[in-house]
Amino acid sequence: MPSYFVYMMSNASRTVLYTGVTNSLLARVVQHREGRASAFTRRYNCNRLVYFETFRDVANAIRREKEIKGWRREKKNDLVMAQNPRWTDLSGSVLGFGSTPKGKWVDR
C-alpha cells in the first residue's frame, strides 16, 4: 500500500519552515539536501527535516499539508516541538543512518 508524507524542512537557524507533501520522503529529503527542490527551499537553505507525518490516502495528506500551511508560525513550531523538541535533523533516519525517525503515523 502506498504511503504519502507531509513534512517540514527548516534551515540551520530555524528561522524558516517549509511544508510539503510527497510520496517518497527519502527522495524528497535528498532533493532538499542537494538543493534540487523548490526555489524557496534553495533560497532559504531549508535542508533539515524536522517533522513528518505518514498517510495512506493522498487526498488526506494534501488536506493536511494545506491545513498546516494555513497556520501561524507559532502553531507550526508547537507541532514540531511536540514530536521533535530539539528540532533534530531527522534526515539521517530517513536516509538510513542515525536514530529511528520520530515522525507521526496517521491512519487516514
Contacts in CASP RR format, 6 or more apart in sequence:
PFRMAT RR
TARGET T0000
AUTHOR 0000-0000-0000
METHOD contacts of the structure
MODEL  1
MPSYFVYMMSNASRTVLYTGVTNSLLARVVQHREGRASAFTRRYNCNRLV
YFETFRDVANAIRREKEIKGWRREKKNDLVMAQNPRWTDLSGSVLGFGST
PKGKWVDR
1 56 0 8 1.000
2 23 0 8 1.000
2 56 0 8 1.000
2 58 0 8 1.000
3 23 0 8 1.000
3 54 0 8 1.000
3 55 0 8 1.000
3 56 0 8 1.000
4 21 0 8 1.000
4 22 0 8 1.000
4 23 0 8 1.000
4 54 0 8 1.000
4 55 0 8 1.000
4 56 0 8 1.000
4 57 0 8 1.000
4 58 0 8 1.000
4 60 0 8 1.000
4 61 0 8 1.000
5 21 0 8 1.000
5 22 0 8 1.000
5 23 0 8 1.000
5 24 0 8 1.000
5 25 0 8 1.000
5 28 0 8 1.000
5 52 0 8 1.000
5 53 0 8 1.000
5 54 0 8 1.000
5 55 0 8 1.000
5 61 0 8 1.000
6 19 0 8 1.000
6 20 0 8 1.000
6 21 0 8 1.000
6 52 0 8 1.000
6 53 0 8 1.000
6 55 0 8 1.000
6 61 0 8 1.000
6 64 0 8 1.000
6 65 0 8 1.000
6 68 0 8 1.000
7 19 0 8 1.000
7 20 0 8 1.000
7 21 0 8 1.000
7 22 0 8 1.000
7 25 0 8 1.000
7 28 0 8 1.000
7 29 0 8 1.000
7 49 0 8 1.000
7 51 0 8 1.000
7 52 0 8 1.000
7 53 0 8 1.000
8 17 0 8 1.000
8 18 0 8 1.000
8 19 0 8 1.000
8 20 0 8 1.000
8 49 0 8 1.000
8 50 0 8 1.000
8 51 0 8 1.000
8 52 0 8 1.000
8 68 0 8 1.000
8 76 0 8 1.000
8 79 0 8 1.000
8 80 0 8 1.000
9 17 0 8 1.000
9 18 0 8 1.000
9 32 0 8 1.000
9 41 0 8 1.000
9 46 0 8 1.000
9 47 0 8 1.000
9 48 0 8 1.000
9 49 0 8 1.000
9 50 0 8 1.000
10 16 0 8 1.000
10 17 0 8 1.000
10 18 0 8 1.000
10 46 0 8 1.000
10 48 0 8 1.000
10 50 0 8 1.000
10 80 0 8 1.000
10 87 0 8 1.000
11 44 0 8 1.000
11 45 0 8 1.000
11 46 0 8 1.000
11 47 0 8 1.000
11 48 0 8 1.000
12 45 0 8 1.000
12 48 0 8 1.000
14 87 0 8 1.000
15 44 0 8 1.000
16 44 0 8 1.000
16 46 0 8 1.000
17 46 0 8 1.000
17 50 0 8 1.000
17 73 0 8 1.000
17 76 0 8 1.000
17 77 0 8 1.000
17 80 0 8 1.000
18 38 0 8 1.000
18 40 0 8 1.000
18 41 0 8 1.000
18 44 0 8 1.000
18 46 0 8 1.000
19 65 0 8 1.000
19 68 0 8 1.000
19 69 0 8 1.000
19 76 0 8 1.000
20 65 0 8 1.000
20 69 0 8 1.000
21 61 0 8 1.000
21 62 0 8 1.000
21 64 0 8 1.000
21 65 0 8 1.000
22 28 0 8 1.000
23 58 0 8 1.000
25 49 0 8 1.000
25 52 0 8 1.000
25 94 0 8 1.000
26 94 0 8 1.000
26 95 0 8 1.000
28 37 0 8 1.000
29 49 0 8 1.000
29 91 0 8 1.000
29 94 0 8 1.000
29 95 0 8 1.000
30 95 0 8 1.000
31 37 0 8 1.000
32 41 0 8 1.000
32 46 0 8 1.000
32 47 0 8 1.000
32 49 0 8 1.000
33 47 0 8 1.000
33 91 0 8 1.000
35 41 0 8 1.000
35 42 0 8 1.000
35 47 0 8 1.000
37 46 0 8 1.000
40 46 0 8 1.000
41 47 0 8 1.000
47 91 0 8 1.000
48 87 0 8 1.000
48 89 0 8 1.000
48 91 0 8 1.000
49 89 0 8 1.000
49 90 0 8 1.000
49 91 0 8 1.000
49 94 0 8 1.000
50 80 0 8 1.000
50 84 0 8 1.000
50 87 0 8 1.000
50 88 0 8 1.000
50 89 0 8 1.000
50 90 0 8 1.000
51 79 0 8 1.000
51 80 0 8 1.000
51 83 0 8 1.000
51 84 0 8 1.000
51 90 0 8 1.000
51 103 0 8 1.000
52 90 0 8 1.000
52 94 0 8 1.000
52 101 0 8 1.000
52 103 0 8 1.000
52 104 0 8 1.000
53 61 0 8 1.000
53 64 0 8 1.000
53 103 0 8 1.000
53 104 0 8 1.000
53 105 0 8 1.000
53 106 0 8 1.000
54 103 0 8 1.000
54 104 0 8 1.000
54 105 0 8 1.000
54 106 0 8 1.000
55 61 0 8 1.000
55 64 0 8 1.000
55 106 0 8 1.000
55 108 0 8 1.000
56 107 0 8 1.000
56 108 0 8 1.000
57 108 0 8 1.000
60 106 0 8 1.000
60 108 0 8 1.000
64 106 0 8 1.000
68 76 0 8 1.000
68 79 0 8 1.000
71 79 0 8 1.000
80 87 0 8 1.000
81 87 0 8 1.000
83 102 0 8 1.000
83 103 0 8 1.000
83 104 0 8 1.000
84 90 0 8 1.000
84 102 0 8 1.000
84 103 0 8 1.000
88 102 0 8 1.000
90 101 0 8 1.000
90 102 0 8 1.000
90 103 0 8 1.000
92 98 0 8 1.000
93 99 0 8 1.000
93 100 0 8 1.000
93 101 0 8 1.000
93 102 0 8 1.000
94 101 0 8 1.000
END
